[in-house]
Amino acid sequence: MNLIIMFSCYSSLEYWAFEVLVFLAGIMPDSEITTSLIAICANTEFIAYMITYGLSAAASTRVSNELGAGHPDQAIRAMRVTLTLSVLLGLCFVLALVFGHNIWIQMFSSSSKIKEEFASITPLLAISILLDAVQGVLSGVIRGCGRQHLAAYVNLVTFYLIGLPISCLLGFKTNLQFKGLWIGLICGLVCQTGALLFFTWRANWSKLHLSLDKIRHNDQPIVV
């Protein structure tokens, strides 16, 4: 039950951060435009993340199985393969978005003003999608190592103590407005990705293993 709760919290923390951005956009000048743009960017990010989310689940399952079988080298290999695939697919999505943003935005709005502003924020959106492609797989690896609490704490700190405060600062204290909100989110993603990379790099793979006896004692299935 603790694993289920921790995974739910981890998934929700990032989603709530995007929702907070939409709320902040709603109290800006010209809120109809800013709210629409942030909501469109958030939905685009979620669609792109579905690719990473599947690979994250696969990485979590494969890493946990290999570590449970006592094969840390295979766990590392699974992590590298999944991370490479996620980045390549994320890059394909980003290229399609950059070169086809005029087509993409037509599915959300017919406003010429929104189309113009979306074109200007597309490079920032591309950066956040690529960062999500990396951190999504790394978070799956962390969960596969049995450190769900660590991933949740990283999300809490990087989004709510770093990303959102920077978003408020840049969005309301500078002329960047909605772009400032998204730049703050990117700062949170950079810190999140960096922290997950650090913990993964510093992990002692030869000693990592799943406590199967504890799982049997608690009579709970492995949740990834």
C-alpha positions as CSV (number, residue, x, y, z in Angstrom):
1,M,0.0,0.0,0.0
2,N,2.9,2.4,0.8
3,L,4.3,1.8,-2.7
4,I,1.0,2.6,-4.3
5,I,0.6,5.8,-2.3
6,M,4.1,6.9,-3.1
7,F,3.8,6.3,-6.8
8,S,0.4,8.1,-6.9
9,C,2.0,11.1,-5.1
10,Y,5.0,11.1,-7.5
11,S,2.7,11.1,-10.6
12,S,0.4,13.7,-9.1
13,L,3.1,16.2,-8.0
14,E,4.2,17.0,-11.6
15,Y,0.7,17.1,-12.9
16,W,-0.4,19.6,-10.2
17,A,2.6,21.8,-11.0
18,F,1.2,22.2,-14.6
19,E,-2.2,23.0,-13.2
20,V,-0.7,25.6,-11.0
21,L,0.8,27.2,-14.0
22,V,-2.6,27.4,-15.7
23,F,-4.0,29.1,-12.6
24,L,-1.1,31.6,-12.5
25,A,-1.7,32.4,-16.2
26,G,-5.3,33.1,-15.3
27,I,-4.4,36.0,-13.1
28,M,-2.2,37.6,-15.6
29,P,-3.1,40.6,-17.8
30,D,-4.9,39.3,-21.0
31,S,-5.7,36.2,-19.1
32,E,-7.7,34.6,-21.9
33,I,-4.7,34.4,-24.2
34,T,-2.2,33.4,-21.5
35,T,-4.4,30.8,-20.0
36,S,-5.1,29.3,-23.4
37,L,-1.4,29.2,-24.3
38,I,-0.3,27.6,-21.0
39,A,-3.1,25.1,-21.2
40,I,-2.2,24.2,-24.8
41,C,1.5,23.8,-23.9
42,A,0.6,21.6,-20.9
43,N,-1.7,19.4,-23.0
44,T,1.0,19.1,-25.6
45,E,3.5,18.2,-22.9
46,F,1.2,15.5,-21.6
47,I,0.7,14.0,-25.0
48,A,4.4,13.8,-25.6
49,Y,5.0,12.4,-22.1
50,M,2.7,9.4,-22.9
51,I,5.6,8.0,-25.0
52,T,8.0,8.5,-22.1
53,Y,5.5,7.2,-19.6
54,G,5.3,3.8,-21.3
55,L,9.0,3.5,-21.5
56,S,9.3,4.6,-17.9
57,A,7.0,1.8,-16.8
58,A,9.1,-0.7,-19.0
59,A,12.3,0.6,-17.4
60,S,10.9,0.3,-13.9
61,T,9.8,-3.3,-14.5
62,R,12.9,-4.4,-16.3
63,V,15.3,-2.8,-13.8
64,S,13.5,-4.3,-10.8
65,N,13.4,-7.7,-12.4
66,E,17.1,-7.7,-13.2
67,L,18.1,-6.4,-9.8
68,G,15.8,-9.0,-8.2
69,A,17.6,-11.7,-10.2
70,G,21.0,-10.4,-9.2
71,H,22.0,-9.0,-12.6
72,P,23.0,-5.4,-12.0
73,D,24.8,-5.2,-15.4
74,Q,21.6,-6.1,-17.2
75,A,19.7,-3.5,-15.2
76,I,22.2,-0.8,-16.3
77,R,21.9,-2.0,-19.9
78,A,18.1,-1.9,-19.7
79,M,18.3,1.7,-18.4
80,R,20.7,2.8,-21.1
81,V,18.6,1.3,-23.9
82,T,15.3,2.7,-22.6
83,L,16.8,6.1,-22.0
84,T,18.3,6.2,-25.5
85,L,15.0,5.2,-27.1
86,S,13.0,7.7,-25.0
87,V,15.3,10.6,-26.1
88,L,15.1,9.6,-29.8
89,L,11.3,9.4,-29.7
90,G,11.2,12.7,-27.8
91,L,13.4,14.3,-30.4
92,C,11.2,13.0,-33.2
93,F,8.2,14.5,-31.5
94,V,10.0,17.8,-30.9
95,L,11.1,18.1,-34.6
96,A,7.5,17.4,-35.7
97,L,6.3,20.1,-33.3
98,V,8.9,22.7,-34.3
99,F,8.3,22.3,-38.1
100,G,4.6,21.7,-37.8
101,H,3.5,24.0,-35.0
102,N,1.2,25.9,-37.3
103,I,-0.7,22.6,-38.0
104,W,-0.6,21.5,-34.4
105,I,-2.1,24.8,-33.0
106,Q,-5.0,24.6,-35.4
107,M,-6.3,21.6,-33.4
108,F,-6.6,23.8,-30.3
109,S,-7.5,27.3,-31.6
110,S,-8.2,29.4,-34.7
111,S,-7.1,32.7,-33.1
112,S,-4.4,34.4,-35.0
113,K,-3.0,35.9,-31.8
114,I,-2.7,32.5,-30.1
115,K,-1.1,31.0,-33.2
116,E,1.5,33.8,-33.2
117,E,2.3,33.5,-29.5
118,F,2.4,29.7,-29.6
119,A,5.0,29.9,-32.4
120,S,7.2,32.0,-30.0
121,I,6.9,29.6,-27.1
122,T,7.4,26.5,-29.2
123,P,11.2,26.4,-28.6
124,L,10.7,26.5,-24.9
125,L,8.1,23.8,-25.1
126,A,10.5,21.6,-27.1
127,I,13.1,22.0,-24.4
128,S,10.7,20.9,-21.7
129,I,9.6,17.9,-23.8
130,L,13.2,16.7,-24.2
131,L,13.8,17.1,-20.5
132,D,10.7,15.1,-19.7
133,A,11.9,12.4,-22.0
134,V,15.0,12.0,-19.9
135,Q,13.6,12.4,-16.4
136,G,10.6,10.1,-17.1
137,V,12.8,7.1,-17.8
138,L,15.2,8.0,-14.9
139,S,12.2,8.2,-12.5
140,G,11.2,4.7,-13.7
141,V,14.7,3.5,-13.0
142,I,14.6,5.0,-9.5
143,R,11.3,3.3,-8.9
144,G,12.7,0.0,-10.2
145,C,15.5,0.3,-7.6
146,G,12.9,0.5,-4.9
147,R,13.4,4.2,-4.1
148,Q,9.9,5.6,-4.9
149,H,10.2,8.0,-2.0
150,L,13.3,9.5,-3.4
151,A,11.6,10.3,-6.7
152,A,8.7,11.9,-4.9
153,Y,10.9,14.1,-2.8
154,V,12.9,15.2,-5.9
155,N,9.6,16.2,-7.6
156,L,8.4,18.1,-4.5
157,V,11.6,20.1,-4.1
158,T,12.4,20.8,-7.8
159,F,8.8,21.8,-8.8
160,Y,7.4,23.5,-5.8
161,L,10.5,25.0,-4.2
162,I,12.5,25.9,-7.3
163,G,10.3,25.8,-10.5
164,L,7.1,27.5,-9.4
165,P,8.8,30.3,-7.4
166,I,10.9,31.1,-10.5
167,S,7.8,31.0,-12.6
168,C,6.1,33.5,-10.4
169,L,9.2,35.7,-10.4
170,L,9.7,35.7,-14.2
171,G,6.0,35.7,-15.0
172,F,4.9,38.6,-12.8
173,K,8.1,40.6,-12.2
174,T,9.4,40.7,-15.8
175,N,8.0,41.3,-19.2
176,L,8.2,37.6,-20.1
177,Q,4.7,36.9,-18.8
178,F,3.5,33.4,-19.9
179,K,7.0,32.7,-21.3
180,G,8.4,33.4,-17.8
181,L,5.9,30.9,-16.4
182,W,7.2,28.2,-18.7
183,I,10.9,29.1,-18.2
184,G,10.3,28.6,-14.5
185,L,8.9,25.1,-15.2
186,I,12.0,24.4,-17.4
187,C,14.2,25.4,-14.4
188,G,12.3,22.9,-12.3
189,L,12.7,20.2,-14.9
190,V,16.4,20.9,-15.3
191,C,16.9,20.5,-11.5
192,Q,14.7,17.4,-11.5
193,T,16.6,15.7,-14.3
194,G,20.0,16.7,-12.8
195,A,19.0,15.3,-9.4
196,L,17.8,12.0,-10.9
197,L,20.9,11.7,-13.1
198,F,23.0,12.3,-10.0
199,F,21.3,9.6,-7.9
200,T,21.4,7.2,-10.8
201,W,25.1,7.8,-11.4
202,R,25.9,7.5,-7.7
203,A,23.9,4.4,-7.2
204,N,25.9,1.3,-6.2
205,W,24.3,-1.1,-8.7
206,S,26.1,-4.2,-7.3
207,K,24.3,-3.7,-3.9
208,L,20.9,-2.6,-5.2
209,H,18.3,-5.3,-4.9
210,L,14.6,-5.7,-4.3
211,S,13.7,-6.9,-0.8
212,L,11.5,-9.7,-1.9
213,D,11.2,-11.1,1.6
214,K,9.8,-7.8,2.8
215,I,7.3,-7.7,0.0
216,R,6.1,-11.3,0.8
217,H,5.9,-10.3,4.5
218,N,3.7,-7.4,3.6
219,D,1.7,-9.5,1.1
220,Q,1.8,-6.7,-1.4
221,P,2.5,-7.0,-5.2
222,I,5.4,-5.1,-6.7
223,V,4.0,-1.8,-8.1
224,V,5.9,0.0,-10.9
